[in-house]
Amino acid sequence: MTARADVLVVGCGAQGLSIALHLARRGVRVVAVDRAPPGSQTSSRAAGQSVLAQTEPACGQLMHRTIAKLLRFRDETGVPLDVHQVGSVKLALSDWAADVLRREVERAAAIGTRIAMVDVAEAATLAPHVDVSGAVAAWHSPEDCYWQPPAMVAAFHTAAVSAGVTFRIGPDVGAITVAGGRVAGVETSEGLIAAGVVVVAAGAWTKPLVERAGIGPLPIAFVRHQYAIRGGLPGIHPGLPSVRVVDHAIYARPEGANLMFGTYEPHPLEFEADTVPARVGDVPLDPAPNDRAAREVAAVFAGGYDAPVVEMRGGVVTMTPDRGYLIDEAPEAAGLYYSTGCNVMGLSIAPAFGEDMAAWITTGERPATLAPFRLDRFDGDALTPAEVHRRSLARYEAMYRDDESADRVRQGG
């Protein structure tokens, strides 16, 4: 049986839900399809936090608007969403890391972020649950926030249903149909869904879907990102800021009375496009790298290494050679849009990204905010698959380092 839509969104994670919601609010007839329930895949396993001091200013600009949209989500949609705008503190334990912090503050301030270097004594007051005595520098970003990813995607789904989005949950997406240089729809296990516009926002599954339609290749590497929820630490409560440590690429934020503790592993588990698990629950998790990271910063997070792991969470993220998203319309198939290359920040931009994608699709004008993420920015690089893999994996490991500090060897790595 053939179904029809003005726009078909493939993927019902945070980004797909945001696109569908914002299109429907513009009066577009939207069908969203996914084999898994909305928000139940990688989006549900995200850390759910923002950091406005990005090494890539284009990402920071989208994050600015995302925070504003999350804070007024109830007013815009009528759907409640709890957001903890408690700020964040980032620490440097060495001089080179202190230089990274100063450059981050300069870049973030240039796009209007309220952020400043603070002395270590002030950092201790801002983040009383950590020991900052070993730090040589710190910054404070009061507008950063965190939220619960399952609650966020549930709110977006509820708002999308209220706005008129039709959901087709369960069918497998087989192939994107292209005719005469224009997208025509998507074949699913339950039949064709015809649409003049198709948006593929399926995370790690975007690359194979798009490439099977003759688009690309997309320069993407697939890695597992995981974190632990550690319990039994005294003094943890939801009002504490997120804390990051440059030298060890570590982040931590409250998870109720527990502590979410994550790191960007020097040697993460990798996947090929055809070996990415079909369900996020099938991604194998390993507490050992998290334990090693906790040991490296035991002096900062007192008791963190010995704290019991209440839960491990993780999923598959997509990394690009320059740590920028891949968001584009396929020149070979007009009306086929795609988003991948989340670089561990897919949820952090989803609300603003969805709004801008809806504007692009309905007006035909690509918003300036999305211009830096075109696929053709790699045209002059002649990247081989091996080079894509090498650069993308290096970007993951160096998530807290910028280009000026790229040659630094991470402590404990």
C-alpha positions in Angstrom: 0.0 0.0 0.0 1.3 3.5 -0.9 1.1 6.3 1.6 1.8 10.0 0.8 3.3 12.9 2.5 4.6 16.4 1.6 7.7 15.6 3.6 8.9 12.2 4.8 11.3 12.3 7.8 13.3 9.1 8.2 14.4 8.7 11.8 12.6 9.6 15.0 15.4 10.5 17.3 15.8 14.0 18.6 16.8 15.6 15.3 14.1 13.8 13.2 11.4 14.7 15.8 12.6 18.4 15.8 12.4 18.6 12.0 9.0 17.0 11.9 7.6 19.2 14.6 8.9 22.4 13.0 7.6 21.5 9.6 4.2 20.6 10.9 4.0 23.9 12.7 4.6 25.5 9.3 1.5 23.7 7.9 3.4 20.9 6.1 1.9 17.4 5.9 4.6 15.3 7.6 5.0 11.6 7.9 7.9 10.4 10.2 9.0 6.8 10.0 11.3 4.6 12.1 11.7 1.0 12.9 12.1 1.8 16.6 9.8 3.9 18.9 10.5 7.6 18.9 13.6 8.6 20.8 14.4 5.1 21.9 17.7 4.7 20.0 20.9 6.7 20.5 19.0 9.9 21.5 17.9 8.2 24.7 21.5 7.4 25.6 22.9 10.9 25.1 24.4 12.8 28.0 21.9 15.6 27.6 23.9 18.7 28.2 25.0 21.9 26.4 28.4 23.6 26.4 28.4 27.0 24.6 32.2 27.2 24.6 32.7 25.1 21.5 35.9 24.6 19.5 33.7 25.1 16.4 31.8 28.5 16.6 29.2 27.3 14.1 28.1 24.6 16.6 28.1 27.1 19.4 25.7 29.4 17.5 23.2 26.6 17.1 23.6 25.6 20.7 22.8 29.2 21.8 19.4 29.0 20.1 18.8 25.5 21.3 19.1 26.5 25.0 16.7 29.4 24.4 14.2 27.1 22.7 14.4 24.4 25.4 13.8 27.0 28.1 10.7 28.3 26.3 9.5 24.9 25.0 6.4 24.8 27.2 5.4 28.3 26.0 5.9 27.4 22.3 4.2 24.0 22.4 2.2 23.6 25.6 4.3 20.6 26.5 6.3 20.7 29.8 10.1 20.1 29.7 12.4 20.3 32.6 15.7 22.0 31.9 18.4 22.6 34.5 20.2 25.8 33.6 22.9 25.5 36.3 25.9 26.5 34.2 29.2 24.6 33.8 32.8 24.8 35.0 35.7 23.6 32.9 39.1 22.9 34.6 42.7 22.8 33.3 45.3 20.9 35.3 48.2 22.0 33.1 49.5 25.1 31.4 48.7 23.9 27.9 45.1 23.1 28.9 44.8 26.5 30.5 45.6 28.0 27.1 42.8 25.9 25.6 40.4 27.4 28.1 41.4 30.9 27.3 40.9 30.3 23.6 37.5 28.7 24.2 36.5 31.8 26.2 37.6 34.1 23.4 35.7 32.1 20.7 32.6 31.8 22.8 32.5 35.5 23.8 32.8 36.4 20.1 29.4 34.8 19.5 27.8 36.4 22.5 28.2 33.8 25.2 28.3 34.8 28.8 31.5 33.1 29.9 34.6 34.2 31.7 37.8 32.8 33.1 37.5 32.5 36.9 40.2 31.9 39.5 40.4 28.5 41.1 39.0 29.7 44.4 35.8 30.9 42.7 35.6 27.6 40.8 35.7 25.8 44.1 32.6 27.8 45.2 30.8 27.3 41.9 31.4 23.5 42.0 31.6 22.5 45.7 31.4 18.8 44.9 34.8 18.6 43.3 38.3 19.3 44.5 39.9 22.0 42.3 43.1 22.4 44.2 45.1 20.8 41.4 43.7 23.1 38.7 45.7 25.9 37.2 42.8 27.6 35.4 39.0 27.4 35.0 36.2 29.0 33.2 32.6 29.4 34.1 29.6 29.4 31.6 26.4 30.3 33.6 24.0 29.7 30.7 25.0 26.0 30.0 22.3 23.6 31.0 21.4 19.9 31.1 18.2 17.9 30.7 17.1 14.2 30.7 17.3 13.0 27.1 14.3 10.5 27.3 12.1 13.3 28.7 13.3 15.7 25.9 12.5 13.3 23.1 9.2 12.3 24.7 8.3 16.0 24.9 9.2 16.5 21.2 7.2 13.5 20.2 4.1 14.7 22.1 4.4 18.1 20.6 4.9 16.7 17.1 1.7 14.5 17.4 -0.2 17.6 18.6 1.1 19.5 15.6 -0.3 16.9 13.2 2.7 14.7 12.4 1.8 11.2 11.4 4.1 8.5 12.7 4.8 5.1 11.0 6.7 3.1 13.6 7.9 -0.4 13.0 8.6 -0.7 9.3 12.2 -1.1 8.0 13.3 1.5 5.5 14.8 -0.3 2.5 15.6 2.2 -0.2 15.2 5.9 -1.1 13.4 6.2 -4.5 14.9 8.7 -7.0 13.3 9.5 -10.4 14.5 12.0 -12.9 17.0 13.6 -10.5 14.4 14.1 -7.8 13.5 12.1 -4.7 10.2 10.4 -5.0 9.8 8.6 -1.6 11.0 5.7 0.4 10.4 2.0 0.1 9.6 0.3 3.4 8.8 -3.2 4.5 5.2 -2.1 4.6 5.2 -0.5 1.2 6.1 2.8 -0.5 5.8 6.1 1.2 5.7 8.7 -1.6 7.0 12.2 -0.9 8.4 15.1 -2.8 10.8 15.8 0.0 12.7 13.2 2.1 14.8 14.1 5.1 17.1 11.3 6.5 18.0 12.0 10.1 18.7 8.5 11.2 22.0 8.9 13.0 24.4 6.1 12.3 22.0 4.6 9.8 21.9 7.7 7.6 25.1 7.0 5.7 24.1 3.6 4.3 20.6 4.8 3.4 21.9 7.8 1.6 24.8 6.1 -0.1 22.5 3.3 -1.4 20.7 6.1 -3.3 23.9 7.0 -5.0 24.8 10.0 -2.8 28.2 10.6 -1.3 30.2 8.9 -0.1 29.7 10.5 3.3 33.0 10.9 5.3 31.9 9.3 8.5 33.4 7.0 11.2 31.3 5.1 13.7 32.4 4.8 17.3 30.8 3.8 20.6 30.4 6.6 23.1 29.5 5.5 26.7 29.3 6.9 30.2 28.6 5.6 33.7 26.1 6.7 36.4 28.0 6.5 39.6 26.2 6.4 43.0 26.9 6.8 46.6 28.8 10.1 46.3 27.9 12.6 49.0 26.6 16.1 48.2 25.3 15.4 44.7 22.1 17.2 43.8 20.4 18.5 40.6 21.4 22.1 41.2 25.2 21.5 40.7 26.9 22.6 37.5 28.4 20.3 34.9 32.2 19.9 35.4 34.7 19.1 32.6 38.5 18.5 32.7 40.4 19.3 29.6 43.5 17.2 30.3 41.6 14.0 30.6 38.6 14.7 28.3 36.2 14.1 31.1 32.7 15.4 31.9 30.4 15.0 34.8 27.0 16.2 35.7 24.3 15.4 38.3 21.9 12.7 37.6 19.6 13.2 40.5 21.6 12.2 43.6 24.1 10.3 41.4 26.9 11.5 39.1 27.0 11.0 35.4 30.6 10.5 34.5 31.9 10.2 30.9 35.0 10.4 28.9 36.2 10.4 25.2 38.2 7.2 25.1 41.6 7.2 23.5 40.7 3.9 21.8 36.9 3.7 21.5 35.1 0.6 20.1 34.6 1.2 16.3 32.1 -0.1 13.8 31.8 -0.4 10.1 28.6 0.9 8.5 27.4 -2.6 8.0 28.2 -3.7 11.6 26.4 -0.9 13.5 23.9 -2.7 15.8 20.3 -2.3 14.6 19.2 -1.5 18.2 21.0 0.7 20.7 20.4 -1.9 23.3 22.7 -4.3 21.3 25.7 -1.9 21.6 28.2 -3.7 23.8 29.2 -1.6 26.8 32.4 -1.9 28.8 33.0 -0.2 32.2 36.8 -0.6 32.1 37.6 2.6 30.1 35.3 4.6 32.4 37.0 3.2 35.4 40.4 4.1 34.1 39.2 7.7 33.5 37.7 7.9 37.0 41.1 6.8 38.4 42.9 9.5 36.4 40.8 12.2 38.0 40.4 10.7 41.5 41.9 13.8 43.0 39.2 16.0 41.4 36.2 13.8 41.9 36.9 12.5 45.4 35.4 9.0 45.8 34.4 8.9 42.2 36.7 6.0 41.3 35.4 3.8 44.2 31.7 4.8 43.7 29.6 1.9 42.4 28.4 2.1 38.8 24.6 2.1 39.0 24.2 2.0 35.2 26.2 2.1 32.0 24.7 3.8 29.0 26.0 4.2 25.5 25.3 4.3 21.8 26.9 4.7 18.4 28.0 8.2 17.4 29.1 9.5 14.0 32.3 11.4 13.7 33.6 13.5 10.7 37.2 14.5 9.8 36.7 18.1 10.9 34.2 17.6 13.8 31.5 19.4 11.9 28.0 18.1 11.1 27.1 16.8 7.7 23.8 18.6 6.8 23.0 19.0 3.1 20.6 18.5 0.2 21.8 15.9 -2.3 22.6 17.6 -5.7 22.0 14.2 -7.4 18.4 14.0 -6.0 16.6 17.3 -5.4 14.5 17.2 -2.3 16.6 14.7 -0.5 18.1 16.2 2.6 20.2 14.4 5.2 21.9 15.0 8.6 24.6 12.9 10.2 28.0 13.5 11.7 26.6 14.3 15.1 30.1 14.4 16.6 28.6 13.6 20.0 26.5 16.8 19.9 23.3 15.7 18.1 20.9 16.4 21.0 22.7 19.7 21.8 21.6 21.4 18.6 18.4 19.4 17.7 15.8 22.1 18.5 17.5 24.9 16.6 18.6 22.6 13.8 15.0 21.3 13.3 13.8 24.9 13.1 16.4 25.8 10.5 15.8 22.6 8.5 12.1 23.4 8.3 12.8 26.9 7.1 15.2 25.6 4.4 12.7 23.0 3.2 9.8 25.3 3.0 11.5 28.4 1.6 14.2 26.8 -0.5 16.8 29.1 1.1 19.6 27.4 3.1 19.9 29.2 6.5 23.4 30.7 7.1 23.6 28.6 10.3 23.7 25.4 8.2 26.1 26.6 5.5 29.3 25.4 7.3 28.0 21.8 7.2 27.9 21.2 3.5 29.3 18.0 2.1 31.3 19.8 -0.6 33.6 21.4 2.0 35.6 18.2 1.7 35.9 18.3 -2.1 39.5 19.6 -2.1 40.8 17.0 0.5 40.7 13.9 -1.6 40.1 11.9 1.5 40.5 8.1 1.2 38.4 5.9 3.5 41.5 5.2 5.6 42.1 9.0 6.0 38.5 9.6 6.9 38.8 7.0 9.6 42.1 8.3 10.9 41.0 11.9 11.1 37.5 11.2 12.5 38.8 9.0 15.3 41.5 11.6 16.1 38.7 14.2 16.5 36.8 12.0 18.9 39.8 11.4 21.1 40.7 15.1 21.0 37.2 16.3 21.7 38.5 18.8 24.4 41.5 20.0 22.4 41.5 22.6 19.7 43.7 22.9 16.6 46.4 24.8 18.5 46.7 22.0 21.0 46.1 19.0 18.7 49.7 17.7 19.2 49.3 17.3 22.9 49.2 13.8 24.3 46.3 13.5 26.7 47.2 12.6 30.2 46.4 9.0 31.0 45.7 8.3 27.3 
